[in-house]
């Protein structure tokens, strides 16, 4: 430590924490990202607790469909050029990628909006104002993705944590405020859009990148055709993967009931909201500067991140399973208490979802886009069959089937991504087992103590 750092109590605290930490959270940036994510998720849980008592299951079912449409479309917003920005080494190439990543979403937004209006509104009886909000939110989120890629490429994690905190907390605040107005499900949708816009204002990305707007459209076509093996294959894989993730929210309202869809959506939010921020924060620190490391350094960084992410997700999900009724009653209300059993299958798959989603970009870095595409096709086909075949049985059976398919896919993704950088399966198995055992024993001790009390 330097003499200047000794006069900052916060830096002393971070130094002591890093000294005794056994995981990859030794770095200061990831610690900042995790702390800001936890604070933002505290606000998000407060938002879920309030809105779940204000809005009906039917209104949450509509919001879940909106979220699914938005997520699927966002997966191909810039044809994955934002990921290319993260791995780019040349400043000139980075500037070109940024300009194209801000331009392509305009075309995709127009095309997807027409598809939504003519193909989906008739099935789900959506009002056109929802699709207008989807389009606006889509472009705002696309710009935010590009900004996140720039921050990750330059390893500017302090500002990135601030941007993410502002976006997440603003979304929660706007949804709480709009719940006081008679807007029905439109309040949830509008609150989500306003929150995303706050994140973009924090990034200042549009103002900083205004000088790149003069690149001709002819060059856009040339660049995309030249890099079609990267952009189109990876975009298709991301689209299918996002569709597989959101498929339950599309099919459950049709095959089961709106209450089942709302329960699945709310409990999924309880689990994935904090874990998604952990996954995104960890992945940004992992990919930051990765292209400048040697192969052995990449392996060490992968193992350290796998340990830290898996440790936190394991202890978090097991505690949710153990105290599921308490968390459901506290966050979304006692009316949803009978649905707390859904937390068991969702948490089991979420343990491996967090590291798989954080580290799956390793396949892209290693040039394994075809593997990503195959895994995405397997996931969407398996989930479709699970929901369709088990539609007449109680919904809990469908939830367990979806969890089993997801678990198998996430474990496969971890092994494929680690293998793509030369880590043998035995090392991966040992890492997973030794990382999951301590939190599992810790939660088991809590379970025994809770029985005694």
N, C-alpha and C positions, 0 to 999 in steps of 0.2 A: 504493500500500500504506500502511496505517496503522502507527503505532509498535508497536501490540500485535501485529500480524501479523509484524513483523520478529523477534519472539522465538519464533516457531513455525517450525522448519525445514521441517516438512511443508508449510505454506502457502507458504513461499518456493519449495520445489520445484514445487508446483502452479503458482505464479505464473510461474516461468520456463518450464515446459512450455506453459502457455497462451499465453505471449508469442510463441513460435515455431511454434505449431501452426497449420496451414493449414486445418483442418477444424473441424467443429462441436463437437469435443471440448474447445473452449476453456472451456466451462463446467465448474465444479467438480463439480456433481452427476453428470454423465455419466461423469466420470473415476472417481469413487468407485464407481459402478455397474459400470464395466468392470473395475476392479481386483478388486473382490470377486467378480465373476462368474468371472474368470480363476482365482482361488484356489479357488473352489468347483468349477470344472470340473476342476482338477487332482485334487481328491479324487474327483470323479465318474469320471475316467479310471482312477484307481487301483481304484475299485470295479468297473468294467467289466473291467479286466485280471484281477482276482481271480475274479469270478463267472463269467466266460467259461471259466475253467479248471475250475470246480467243477460247473457245471450242464451238462446235455446239450443238444443241439440241440432235442430234443422239448420239454424243459422251457422253453427260451427261446421256442419257438413258442407255448406256452401263455401265457407272460408277454406276448408281443407281442399276442395276442388280447385279453388283459385290458387292456393299455395302450390298444388301439384302442377297445374298448368304453367305457373310462373317458373317453378324449378326445372321442369322438363325443357322449357324454351331457353332458359338461362344456360343450360348445359352446352348449348351450341351458339351462344350469343356472339362470340368473336371467332368461331371456328377454331377454338383452342389456341389462338395466337397469344392470348394472355400468358399461357404456360410457356410458350416460346420466348416471351419477354423475360421470364424468370431465368431461363437457362442461357440466354444470349450473352456472349462475351464481347461482341463488337458494339461500340457506341452508335455507329451509323446504322447497323442492322437493328439495334434496339429501337431507335427512333422510327424506322420504317414500320416495324412491328406494332409500335404504339399507335401510329397514325392509322394503320389498317384495322387494328383491334377496336378503334373508336368509330370507324366508318362502317364496317360490316354489320354491326347490330342494327343499323337503320334499315337495311334491306331485310334482314331476318325478322325484325319487328313487324314490318308491313306484310310479309308473307305469312307469318304465323297468325297475325291478327285476322287475316282473311280466312284462314283455316279454322280458327276458333269460332268465328261468327257463323260460318256456313255448316260446319261439321259437328260442333260440340254444343252450340246454344240450343239446337233443337232437341238434343238428348237430355240435357240437364236443365232446360228452361232458364237459361242465363239471360239477364238483361244486358243490353249493349254497353251500359256504363261500366259493368265489371270488366269487359274486354278493353275498354278505353284505359282503365286503371292498370290492367295487366300490361298493356303496351307502354304506358308511361313508366311504370315500375321496372319493366324489363330494361329499358334503355338506361335508366338511372343506375340499376344494379350492374349493368354491363360496364358503365364508366367506372363504377366503384371497383369492379374486378380488375380493370386495367390499372387503376391506382394502386391496388394491393400488390399487383405483379411488379410495379415499379418500385414500391417500397421493399419488396422481398429481394429484388435484384440488387438494390443498393444497400440491403441489410439495415434499413432505417426502421427498426422495430419499435422504437419509442413512439414515433409519430403514428406508426401503424396501430399500436395498441390504443392510442388516443382516438383514432378514426373509428376503430371497431367499437370502442366503448360508447362513443357518441351515437353511432348508428343503432346499436342494440338498445341503449337506454332511451333514445328518442322514440323508437318504435313502441316501446312499452308505455311511455308517457302519453303519446298520441292516442294509442288504443284505449287507455284508461279515460282520457278526457272525452274522446268521442263516444264512449259507452254511456255517457250522461245524456246524449242526444238520441232522438228516436230514428236512428239511421239503420237499425237492424244489422244484418251482416255487412252492409256497406261500411259501417264504422270500423270493423276489423280490417277490411281491405284498404280503406283510406289511411288508417293509422299505420299500416305496414308501408304504404307508399311514402308518406311524409317522413317516416323514420329513415328510410333509405335515402331520401333526398338530403336529410341532415348530414348523413355520412359523406355524401359527395361534396357538400359545401365545406366540410372539414378538410377534405383531400385537396381542394383547389386544383384538381387534375385538369378540368376543362380549360381554365385560364392559362395554365402553364404549357399546355400542349396545343394552343391555338395556332402556333406557327407551322404545324404539320398538316394543316387542312388543305394545302395547295398541291399535294401529291395527286397526279391525275388518275382518273378511274382506270385508264388503260394500263397503268402500272399495277393497279390492284389485281386485275385479271391475270397479268403476266406472273406476278408473285405467287398467287394462289395456285396456278397451274404448275409452276415450277416446284412448289412444295406440297403438291396434292397428296403424296404418300403420308405426309405428317398431318396436314389439316383435315382432309376428308375422312381418312380412316379413323383418326382419333376423335373427330367430331361425331361420326356415326356411333362409335363405341360409347362416347359420353352421353349421346342422346338416348341410346338403348339402356345404358346404365341408369340414367335419371328416370326413364320411364319405368324401369323395374323397381326403383326405390319408391316411386309414387303410385305404382299400379294398385296397391291396396286401397288408396284413397279414391281412385276412380271406380273400382269394381265393388267395393263393400257397400256403398249407398245403393247400388243397383241389385247386387246379388243377395244382400242381407237387409239391413235397415239403416235409417239415418242415425238412430241412436248408437248402433254398433260402430258406424263410421265416426261419429263424434267422439265416442269413448276411445277408439283406437287412435284418433288424431290427438286428443288431449293428453293421453298417457304417453304417447310417442313424444309429444313436446316436452313433457316433464323429464324424460330420459335423454333425448337427443339434444335439447337446447344447451345444457352445459357441456355435454360431450362434444358437440359440433364446434363450439368455440375452442375447446381444448385441442380438437383435431386440427382445426384451421391454424391456430396459433403455433402448435408444434410443427406442422408441415411447413409453415412459412420460415420458421427458424431452421428447419432441416434443409430446405431447398436453397436458402440464402447462402450464396457463395459456394454451392455444391459443385458447380461446373469448374471451379478453380482448385479442387482437391485432388489428391492422388487416389488411386483405387483402394489402397489399404485404409486411408483416412475416411473414405466414403463408407467402407464396411463398418469401421468403428463408430462413425456417426449414426449409421442405420441401427446398429445394435443398441446404442445408448438411447436413442429416441424410442425404439420399440419397447425397451424396458420401462422407461418413464411413463409412456402413454398407457401401456398395458397395466402397469401398477395402479395408476389412478382410476382407470376405467373399471378395473376389477373390484377395487374396494368400494367405489361409488355404486356400481350396479348391484353388488351383493348386499350392501346396506339398504338399497331401495327395495330389494326382494324381501329382506328381513322385516322391514317396517313399512311395507307397501300400503297397508290400510291407513296408517297414520299419515303418510305423505299425501295420499289421495284425498283424505278428508281435510287436511290442512291447506292444500294448494287449490284443489278444484271443488271442494265441498262434499258434504256427506251424501248428497244425492247420487254421486258417482261411486260411492263405496262398494256396491256390488261388482263394479267393473275392475276393481283393484287386482283381480286375478290375472288380468291381461299383462300386468307388469312383469310377471315371471318369464314368459317366453320372450317378451321384448327386451328385457334386461340381459338375458342369456346371449342373444345375438349381438346386443350392443357392446358387450365386453370386447368382442373382436372387431366390431365395426369401426371403432375409434382408431386403432392402429392401422387397420386395412385402408381406411379412407385417407389417413395421414401420409402413408408411405407408398400408396399405389402409384404415385407419379414416378417412382423409381423405374417402373416398367417403361414409361415413356422416355425417360432419360437414357435407358439402355436400348431404345429402338424396338421395343416389344409391343407396338401398337396392336398387332394382330392378336396377341394374347389377351389384351384388354377387351377387344371386340368379342372374342369367343366367350370370355367370362360374362360379359354383359348379356349376350344372347342366351346363355344358359340360365342366367338369373331371371330374365323376363319370362322365358318359357316355363320355368319351374313354378314361379309364383302364379302365373296365369292358371296353370293346371291345378295348383293347390286350392286357389280360391274358387275356381269353377266346379271342381269335383266335390268339394266339401261344403258347397253353398247350403245344402239342405240340413246339414248337421248343426249343432250349437256352435256359435261363433268362436268359442274358445279353441275348438279343434282346428279351425282355419288359422287362428293366430299361432298355434304351435307349429303347424305345417309351414307357415311363412317363416317363422323363426328358424326351423331346421334347415330350410333351403338357404336362408341368409347366412347362417352359421357356417355351413359347408363352403359357401362361396367366399366368405371373408377369410377363413383359414387358408383356403387355396390361394387367395390373393397375397397373403403374407408370405407363404412359401415361394410363390412364383416371383414376387418382387425381391425377396432376399436372394433367391437363386440367380436372378438376373445380374447381380453384382458380385457373384462368386461366393456367397455364403452357403455352406452345405446344409442339408436338411437337419442333420443331427445337431448342429450348433443352434439352429432355429428352435428345434424342439426343446433343447436344454434351456435356452433363454426364456421361452414361454413358460415352462414348468417352474423354473426357479423364481421367476418374477410373480407368477400367480399364487404360489404357495403361501408366502407371508401374509398377504391381505386376506386370503381365504381362511387361514388360521386365526387371524385377528377377528374377523367377522364371526367365526364359529365361537370364539370365546365370548364375544358380546351376546351371542344367542344363548349360551349357557348361563351367563349372568342375568340376562333378562328373564329367563325361566325361574331362577332362584329368587329374584326380586318379586 
